[in-house]
Amino acid sequence: MNWRALVDEALRRRKAEKLTQREHAALASVSVPTMATFERGETTLTLSKAFDILRVVGLVDEQTEQGAQEAFVREAFERWRRLTEGLPKDSPGRFPHGWYRFDYCVEGDLKTLSLTAFEEILDKAVTRHTGWPVFWVPQRPEIAPREVDGTIECWLAPEGHEGIERGFSDAAHSDFWRAAPSGRLFLIRGYQEDSQETFSPGTIMDTTLPIWRMGEALLHAEKFGALMRGNDRAPLTIRFRALYSGLGGRVLRSWANPLADLLIEGHAARSDEAMLETAIPAQGVTARLAEHLFPLVSSLYERFGVVGLSESRVKAEVDRLLNSRSR
């Protein structure tokens, strides 16, 4: 393997495709520092990270189930990038202060559905524990999901784009999501913290919102898996990832829920991104939600210098989520 030649070719292709280093990193699900290390030609990267980077620019073949999910995520992110490239640079629809994304796949014996039937499944899978659920399926024609390249996708463009009237103009309500009948989903959204008047955008990360948002996503995956199950006896697995980007300059702070037990505050983020991953059984997610979320939240908090989080404190917040119901 001529490592330097591979790095140079990857760099050439990135520039030819007009990808920034940050965009290439996001497509590869690696951090920007990892991307920079790769482009310097350093050999300290793991092969898996290097392959993730090379795969984005077509230098690695897709062979595995994991590779298929990576390709789905990459195509979804590129689609969002194309949709938003015409917006002003400071438009909330482009998440100028940062974003987070969730992707998951459900593995196992799944139903084979038409796109019309699949969209009905997506509508039924929405879990309404908050006022703005993940993978929401709107019904208004101008913002309703549509069929694109064998998938169902939905882009909630910012207020005023092409005459759209929504009543929302902030990044936290400018979702883009895509779903494939093979059991793959992707969502990208801006931070709710960045639309407040009490502090400047890009300065805080709330302690409770990650628990609620990742919790909603796992609950959605559980319900989606139950609706997609092809064989009642065959087990299903959820492979879930969360990528938080734009953490640099933020501090961990209790803000969204003043009644929460998580009155934790941390230092400025030690890195600009955090990739969190888990693989869990698709059955019984609700009953074990705190257990599933605990390692993910702990890893995110560590980026802010917070250690020693207890599972009981996460469970207390999960109980609030499960007892909350939005109509």
RAFENBEL-V92436 format. One record per backbone hydrogen bond with DSSP energy under -1.0 kcal/mol. NH is the residue of the N-H (numbers start at 1). CO is the residue of the C=O. If there is no record, write none. Layout:
nh->(NH:NH)
co->(CO:CO)
//
This chain:
nh->(3:6:7:8:9:10:11:12:13:14:15:16:17:18:19:24:25:26:27:28:30:35:36:37:38:39:40:41:42:50:51:52:53:54:55:58:59:68:69:70:71:72:73:74:75:76:77:78:79:80:81:82:83:84:87:91:94:95:98:100:101:102:103:104:105:106:107:111:118:119:120:121:122:123:124:125:143:144:146:148:151:152:153:154:156:157:159:160:161:163:164:173:174:176:177:178:179:180:183:184:185:186:187:188:189:190:194:195:203:205:207:212:213:214:215:216:217:218:219:220:221:222:223:224:225:226:227:228:229:230:237:238:239:240:241:242:243:244:245:247:250:251:253:260:263:264:266:267:269:270:274:276:278:280:282:288:289:292:293:294:297:298:299:300:301:302:303:304:305:306:314:315:316:317:318:319:320:321:322:323:324:326)
co->(1:2:3:4:5:6:7:8:9:10:11:12:13:15:14:20:21:22:23:24:25:31:32:33:34:35:36:38:37:46:47:48:49:50:51:55:54:64:65:66:67:68:69:70:71:72:73:74:75:76:77:78:79:80:84:88:91:92:95:189:243:187:241:185:239:183:237:228:114:115:116:117:118:119:120:121:140:140:153:151:148:179:146:177:175:155:168:164:158:160:161:170:171:188:154:186:152:184:180:180:104:178:102:176:100:171:191:192:200:251:253:208:209:210:211:212:213:214:215:216:217:218:219:220:221:222:223:224:225:109:107:280:105:278:103:276:101:274:99:272:247:203:205:257:261:262:252:304:250:303:244:242:240:238:236:284:286:288:289:290:293:294:295:296:297:298:300:301:302:301:310:311:312:313:314:315:316:317:318:319:321:128)
//
